[in-house]
Amino acid sequence: MRRLAPALALLLLTGSPASAFLVEVTTSVAVADADDQRALQTALTQAVDGVLQEAIAFKPTLIVLTHAAVVGARLYIRLIVADADGERTFEELQGPPDFSQPHENVELKL
């Protein structure tokens, strides 16, 4: 037991803090024919694949399409992309805020 406590303390002190990735990405792709559902589906798939391959550097477990609009010959989309920890954060943020508990004033300096 005497050896367990220092080993546990060392583990807690040297452990890295948890990190979560939760990002919102906006992108666009060309659409040949905005009235063709198959062309829109292909464009959407290309846009999401492009984000996953070129814009993020983590393995996503959650991808949410939050907005899509065709403007002219382009499809504009907005995605939320998260890893496993970010997905848990996203789920926690979906509930209504708890204003019943008093909160401290926090000053942010950038």
Buried (B, 14 or more C-beta within 10 A) or exposed (E): EEEEEEEEEEEEEEEEEEEBBBBEBEBBBEBEEBEEEEBBEBBBEBBBEBBBEEEBEBEBBBBEEEEBEBEEEBBBBBBBBBBBBBBBBBEEEEEEEEEEEEEEEEEEEE
